[in-house]
Amino acid sequence: MRIITLILLLLSALWLPGCGGDSSDLSNERLIASFVEGRTGIWVSGSGPVTQLLGDEAIGGNFQRFVVRLNEEILLTVRHSLDNSERIPVERGDQVAFQGLYEWDARGGFVSGTHNDPSEPGGGGWVEHEGTRYD
């Protein structure tokens, strides 16, 4: 039983591409698989074009919100904390990369926790836009 647990821990560590690393190697595969499987509460990385700018949200904190297209079927809302980081000058059509905590919903889900937090995997989350990392 202990060996199985160790193997599962090692596999999950290998399955966290991009956590704390360079955003140039990001893949949306883990994020898309999490959506398809209905998984929630996991750390993911991804990238894509911004398709829509949403209004700020002030529930549980202050958040900048925008939608990113992961593939032809899945749109993801990014909830970027304005209490813990600065506003991102993102526009519709811009490419962004991100790391954060994924929460599933039937529309594609959302990513939050896109700010520096040493207690989280990889030191927390971030959003990259036009060569600048916002964390």
Beta strands, then each sheet from edge to edge (+ up, - down):
strand 1: 42-57
strand 2: 63-69
strand 3: 75-81
strand 4: 95-103
strand 5: 110-112
strand 6: 126-129
strand 7: 132-134
sheet 1: 7+ 6- 4+ 1- 2+ 3- 5-
end
